[in-house]
Amino acid sequence: MLLRLMCLWYTDGMKGGRPKQGKPEGFTIIETLVVLAVSGALFVSVFVTMSGRQHKTEFLQATNDIQSSIQQVINEVATGYYPNNGDFSCSSVAGNVSISNSTSAAQGTNKDCVFMGKAMQFTAGSSETQQYSTFSIAGLRTAKTLLAADPTVIRYGSADPVTVTKTFNNGLTVKSMKYNNGGSDVPIGAVAFISGLGATDGSGNYVSGGQTLDLVPITGLLTFDVPINTMENGIDSQLMSMGTLVNPANGVKICFQGGANQTALVTIGSNGHNLLVKLEVKTCV
């Protein structure tokens, strides 16, 4: 309405015909300033609206990307896909997993070991802000139980080919990460996806189709602000003693925050659906 009145005012001024005697044509300084002020206000309003929509679009894109990344890791574990550049050796030493550098260990030649799963760490600390890391986990091939398999994060310093660190898109950060197994929320530092060793018959032989995928909250470290090597040790320790802390009824929940304080909740698993990653744009803490 204001813009319309301004247009009418300007049109009337242009159509005013011959000016009155002794009175100059055009607009006064005050009238010009009013037009500029209103125009500036309209510009600011449009800019704020467009900027807000852009932040929302970038946030939705970033949360969709991280949901897809988590789902991809789960699918890779479920289908048995693991990266291996052939430059590490995995062997059994006194019933434990031993990993070392090797330039001759081609893929498929680590006969003592088998890939068991992957773990993801979502960092929010000052040193690794806006990043997430994926660790591959190996275990002993002939083991019949998780404890006997000695699940171990594959690592040997900076040459590790299976620990991948990426950056969140569009400034996305993590507010919290926790699990709830029917009680109160418990903060965690990472989550693992482990292929079960499979069911066995009375003779100790594996039964076809008995393999499962387990969701394991890593509770040994309750904060994100830890170095990657510290998180690796925490993952090893948790997997060796995970006991009943497998497949929590309410899954693992990660709260993400983006521009303009927007938040979204990613739920991994819950109600027995360990392969499902659900995204909800909602308030979370």
VEXDREN-2710 file (C-alpha; in Angstrom, 1 decimal):
% VEXDREN-2710
k/r/px/py/pz
1/MET/0.0/0.0/0.0
2/LEU/2.8/2.4/0.9
3/LEU/4.6/1.7/-2.4
4/ARG/1.3/2.3/-4.3
5/LEU/0.8/5.7/-2.6
6/MET/4.4/6.6/-3.5
7/CYS/3.7/5.7/-7.2
8/LEU/0.5/7.8/-7.2
9/TRP/2.3/10.7/-5.6
10/TYR/5.1/10.5/-8.2
11/THR/2.6/10.2/-11.0
12/ASP/0.6/13.2/-9.9
13/GLY/3.8/15.2/-9.6
14/MET/4.7/14.3/-13.2
15/LYS/1.1/15.1/-14.5
16/GLY/0.7/18.3/-12.6
17/GLY/1.0/20.3/-15.8
18/ARG/2.4/23.8/-15.8
19/PRO/3.8/24.7/-12.4
20/LYS/2.3/27.6/-10.5
21/GLN/3.9/30.9/-10.9
22/GLY/6.9/31.3/-8.6
23/LYS/7.0/27.7/-7.5
24/PRO/9.8/25.4/-8.9
25/GLU/9.1/21.9/-10.4
26/GLY/10.3/18.6/-8.8
27/PHE/10.6/17.2/-5.3
28/THR/11.9/18.8/-2.2
29/ILE/14.9/17.3/-0.3
30/ILE/12.6/15.9/2.4
31/GLU/10.4/14.2/-0.1
32/THR/13.5/12.6/-1.8
33/LEU/14.8/11.4/1.6
34/VAL/11.4/9.8/2.4
35/VAL/11.5/7.9/-0.9
36/LEU/15.0/6.7/-0.3
37/ALA/14.2/5.7/3.3
38/VAL/11.2/3.6/2.3
39/SER/13.1/2.1/-0.6
40/GLY/15.9/1.1/1.7
41/ALA/13.5/-0.4/4.2
42/LEU/11.9/-2.5/1.5
43/PHE/15.4/-3.6/0.3
44/VAL/16.4/-4.7/3.8
45/SER/13.2/-6.6/4.2
46/VAL/13.6/-8.5/1.0
47/PHE/17.3/-9.2/1.8
48/VAL/16.5/-10.6/5.2
49/THR/13.8/-12.8/3.8
50/MET/16.0/-14.2/1.0
51/SER/18.9/-14.7/3.4
52/GLY/16.7/-16.7/5.8
53/ARG/15.5/-18.9/3.0
54/GLN/19.0/-19.5/1.9
55/HIS/20.2/-20.5/5.4
56/LYS/17.2/-22.9/5.6
57/THR/18.0/-24.5/2.3
58/GLU/21.7/-24.9/3.1
59/PHE/20.8/-26.4/6.5
60/LEU/18.4/-28.9/4.9
61/GLN/21.0/-29.9/2.3
62/ALA/23.7/-30.4/5.0
63/THR/21.4/-32.6/7.2
64/ASN/20.3/-34.6/4.2
65/ASP/24.0/-35.1/3.3
66/ILE/24.9/-36.4/6.8
67/GLN/21.9/-38.7/6.9
68/SER/23.0/-40.2/3.6
69/SER/26.5/-40.6/4.8
70/ILE/25.4/-42.5/7.9
71/GLN/23.1/-44.7/5.9
72/GLN/25.9/-45.4/3.4
73/VAL/28.2/-46.6/6.2
74/ILE/25.5/-48.9/7.5
75/ASN/24.8/-50.3/4.1
76/GLU/28.5/-50.9/3.5
77/VAL/28.8/-52.9/6.7
78/ALA/25.6/-54.8/5.8
79/THR/26.9/-55.7/2.3
80/GLY/30.5/-56.4/3.4
81/TYR/32.2/-53.5/1.6
82/TYR/35.4/-52.1/3.2
83/PRO/38.2/-50.1/1.7
84/ASN/41.6/-51.8/1.6
85/ASN/44.6/-50.4/-0.2
86/GLY/46.7/-53.5/0.5
87/ASP/49.2/-51.6/2.7
88/PHE/48.5/-53.2/6.1
89/SER/48.8/-56.6/7.5
90/CYS/46.4/-58.2/10.0
91/SER/47.3/-61.3/11.8
92/SER/46.6/-63.3/15.0
93/VAL/49.2/-63.0/17.7
94/ALA/48.5/-65.0/21.0
95/GLY/44.8/-64.8/20.3
96/ASN/44.7/-61.1/19.6
97/VAL/44.5/-59.0/16.5
98/SER/47.8/-57.5/15.4
99/ILE/47.9/-54.8/12.7
100/SER/51.1/-53.4/11.1
101/ASN/52.3/-51.6/8.0
102/SER/52.9/-53.8/5.0
103/THR/53.6/-53.1/1.3
104/SER/52.9/-56.6/0.2
105/ALA/49.6/-57.5/2.0
106/ALA/47.3/-57.4/-1.0
107/GLN/43.6/-57.4/-0.4
108/GLY/42.3/-60.8/0.5
109/THR/45.6/-62.0/1.9
110/ASN/45.0/-61.2/5.6
111/LYS/43.8/-64.7/6.2
112/ASP/43.8/-64.5/10.0
113/CYS/41.4/-61.5/10.1
114/VAL/38.0/-60.4/8.8
115/PHE/36.4/-57.0/8.6
116/MET/33.7/-56.8/11.3
117/GLY/32.2/-53.3/11.0
118/LYS/32.7/-49.6/11.2
119/ALA/32.4/-46.8/13.8
120/MET/31.6/-43.1/13.4
121/GLN/32.8/-40.3/15.5
122/PHE/31.0/-36.9/15.2
123/THR/33.3/-34.3/16.6
124/ALA/32.3/-30.9/18.1
125/GLY/35.4/-30.1/19.9
126/SER/37.6/-27.0/19.4
127/SER/40.3/-28.9/17.6
128/GLU/38.1/-30.9/15.2
129/THR/35.0/-28.8/14.8
130/GLN/32.5/-29.7/12.0
131/GLN/34.1/-33.1/11.2
132/TYR/33.2/-36.7/11.4
133/SER/35.5/-39.8/11.1
134/THR/34.8/-43.3/10.1
135/PHE/36.9/-46.2/11.4
136/SER/37.0/-49.7/10.0
137/ILE/37.1/-52.6/12.5
138/ALA/38.8/-56.0/12.1
139/GLY/38.5/-59.2/14.1
140/LEU/39.8/-62.7/14.2
141/ARG/38.3/-64.8/11.4
142/THR/37.9/-68.1/13.3
143/ALA/36.3/-66.6/16.4
144/LYS/32.9/-67.8/17.5
145/THR/32.2/-64.9/20.0
146/LEU/32.7/-61.2/19.9
147/LEU/35.1/-61.3/22.8
148/ALA/37.2/-64.0/21.1
149/ALA/37.3/-62.0/17.9
150/ASP/39.1/-59.1/19.7
151/PRO/37.4/-56.4/17.6
152/THR/40.1/-53.7/16.8
153/VAL/40.0/-50.4/15.0
154/ILE/42.5/-50.7/12.0
155/ARG/45.1/-48.1/12.7
156/TYR/48.9/-47.7/12.5
157/GLY/49.5/-44.0/12.5
158/SER/49.1/-41.5/9.7
159/ALA/49.3/-44.2/7.0
160/ASP/45.9/-45.7/8.1
161/PRO/43.9/-46.1/4.8
162/VAL/40.6/-47.0/6.5
163/THR/40.1/-44.1/8.9
164/VAL/38.4/-41.4/6.8
165/THR/37.7/-37.9/8.1
166/LYS/35.3/-35.5/6.4
167/THR/33.9/-32.1/7.0
168/PHE/30.2/-31.3/7.5
169/ASN/28.7/-29.2/4.7
170/ASN/27.5/-25.6/5.2
171/GLY/28.8/-25.1/8.7
172/LEU/26.7/-27.9/10.3
173/THR/27.8/-28.8/13.9
174/VAL/26.8/-31.4/16.5
175/LYS/25.0/-30.3/19.6
176/SER/24.7/-33.7/21.3
177/MET/24.9/-37.5/20.7
178/LYS/23.2/-39.9/23.1
179/TYR/21.3/-43.2/23.4
180/ASN/18.3/-44.1/25.6
181/ASN/17.5/-47.7/26.4
182/GLY/14.2/-47.1/28.2
183/GLY/15.7/-44.9/30.9
184/SER/17.5/-41.6/30.9
185/ASP/19.6/-40.2/28.1
186/VAL/23.3/-41.1/28.1
187/PRO/25.8/-39.0/26.2
188/ILE/28.2/-40.9/23.9
189/GLY/31.2/-40.1/21.8
190/ALA/30.7/-42.5/18.8
191/VAL/28.5/-45.2/17.4
192/ALA/29.6/-48.6/15.9
193/PHE/27.9/-50.9/13.4
194/ILE/29.1/-54.4/13.9
195/SER/28.4/-57.5/11.8
196/GLY/27.4/-60.3/14.0
197/LEU/29.5/-63.5/13.8
198/GLY/26.4/-65.4/13.0
199/ALA/24.5/-68.2/14.7
200/THR/26.0/-71.6/15.1
201/ASP/24.5/-75.1/15.3
202/GLY/25.1/-77.7/17.9
203/SER/28.5/-78.6/16.3
204/GLY/29.7/-75.0/16.3
205/ASN/29.3/-74.5/12.6
206/TYR/27.8/-71.3/11.3
207/VAL/24.2/-71.3/10.1
208/SER/23.4/-69.7/6.8
209/GLY/21.4/-66.5/7.2
210/GLY/22.2/-66.2/10.9
211/GLN/24.4/-63.1/10.5
212/THR/23.0/-59.8/12.0
213/LEU/24.0/-56.1/12.1
214/ASP/24.3/-54.7/15.6
215/LEU/24.1/-51.0/16.7
216/VAL/26.6/-50.3/19.5
217/PRO/26.8/-46.9/21.3
218/ILE/30.3/-46.1/22.4
219/THR/29.9/-45.0/26.0
220/GLY/33.5/-45.2/27.1
221/LEU/34.0/-41.6/26.0
222/LEU/31.1/-39.3/26.8
223/THR/32.4/-36.2/24.9
224/PHE/33.2/-35.3/21.4
225/ASP/36.2/-33.2/22.3
226/VAL/38.8/-36.0/22.1
227/PRO/41.6/-36.7/19.6
228/ILE/40.9/-39.3/17.0
229/ASN/43.5/-41.8/18.5
230/THR/41.8/-41.5/21.9
231/MET/38.5/-42.3/20.3
232/GLU/40.0/-45.3/18.6
233/ASN/41.1/-46.7/21.9
234/GLY/37.7/-46.0/23.4
235/ILE/36.0/-47.9/20.5
236/ASP/38.2/-50.9/21.0
237/SER/37.5/-51.0/24.8
238/GLN/33.8/-50.6/24.3
239/LEU/33.5/-53.4/21.7
240/MET/35.3/-55.8/23.9
241/SER/32.9/-55.2/26.8
242/MET/29.7/-54.2/25.1
243/GLY/27.7/-57.0/26.8
244/THR/24.1/-56.0/26.9
245/LEU/24.7/-52.5/25.4
246/VAL/23.7/-53.5/21.9
247/ASN/20.8/-52.3/19.8
248/PRO/19.2/-49.9/22.3
249/ALA/15.5/-49.8/22.1
250/ASN/15.3/-46.1/21.2
251/GLY/18.4/-46.1/19.0
252/VAL/21.1/-43.5/18.9
253/LYS/20.1/-39.9/18.6
254/ILE/22.4/-37.1/17.2
255/CYS/21.3/-33.4/17.4
256/PHE/22.7/-31.2/14.6
257/GLN/22.7/-27.4/14.5
258/GLY/23.0/-25.1/11.5
259/GLY/22.7/-21.4/10.6
260/ALA/20.2/-19.2/12.4
261/ASN/20.1/-21.8/15.2
262/GLN/18.2/-24.4/13.2
263/THR/18.3/-27.9/14.6
264/ALA/17.6/-31.4/13.3
265/LEU/17.5/-34.8/15.0
266/VAL/19.0/-37.9/13.3
267/THR/17.9/-41.2/14.8
268/ILE/19.9/-44.4/14.1
269/GLY/18.1/-47.6/14.7
270/SER/15.3/-47.9/17.3
271/ASN/12.5/-50.4/17.7
272/GLY/14.7/-53.1/16.1
273/HIS/15.3/-51.2/12.8
274/ASN/19.1/-51.1/13.0
275/LEU/19.5/-50.3/9.3
276/LEU/17.3/-47.3/9.4
277/VAL/18.5/-43.6/9.7
278/LYS/15.6/-41.2/10.3
279/LEU/15.9/-37.4/9.9
280/GLU/13.6/-34.9/11.6
281/VAL/13.9/-31.1/11.3
282/LYS/12.8/-30.2/14.9
283/THR/14.0/-28.7/18.1
284/CYS/16.6/-30.9/19.9
285/VAL/19.2/-30.4/22.6
END
